[in-house]
Amino acid sequence: MLKFSKKGRTWLGILTVAALIGVIGFYSTVEADSTAIPGSGDDPVVTKSYVDQKIAEIVQGGGGGTPPVGSGAMAPLEVVKVPTGKTIIVNAGGELIVRTGKAIAFSPDANGLSDMTDGLDIAPGKPIGNNHLILFPRDGRGVKQDPKSKVELIVLVRGGYQLK
């Protein structure tokens, strides 16, 4: 262990403080020199008219119609009353939620519908649970009212559909 005299410890303390002040001073000047000047090429000034123009472009590009592919925007859910004896055929990729009434799955072949809530495949003719998100993987598949039910079938649909 090194032993310093009282005078040596004083000089060691002074040198340590001086080195610390030098390092802090150096970094503060480097930081001050690297900040951009407002209005320069590193920090351009943007006018209100430019911002308004960009906002208008965004609003016009995303307003109305089908959202652009990859935009993350979703089509709205549409409330549909399915008349007794009719079937709602949902386009491929469409979604449906049964809100009231009892519904059964419809498909022209042996394949069914995807119940995203339970993670199951619903075979044609099998009941669909209320408030379950149903995905239609192919065209021609749909939902119809259970013939035993007396309650009107109301569904929410996202995507194209037809009543047949």
C-alpha angles and dihedrals in degrees: 000000000000118000119205127191120239090260091049092051091051092053091045090053092048092050092048092051091046092051091049092050090049093052093047091048092049094051094046091054092047090050092048092050094050096054114103122241113240110256094022125117090266093052110024122193113241118207126222091242090057092051091046090051093051092048091050090051091052093047093047092046094051101034121104130347127044114340115248115266110267093015093118091230117131129215113247123259113253123211110230128184109209110211118228111274093020129109125214109221112200123204120246111284092022125132132218136186121193108224104173135007130027119290135190129202120256126200131156090223137036094274118096144197129291114246101204093185096060097022092237139128113241112214120219112278094022122120122261118220119239116253092018119133108237121195122203108213095184140024120264097044125112152137132270135186116270105251090224092057122096094187120097113254113238120177139176113229131192114192134018122327144165133210111226 
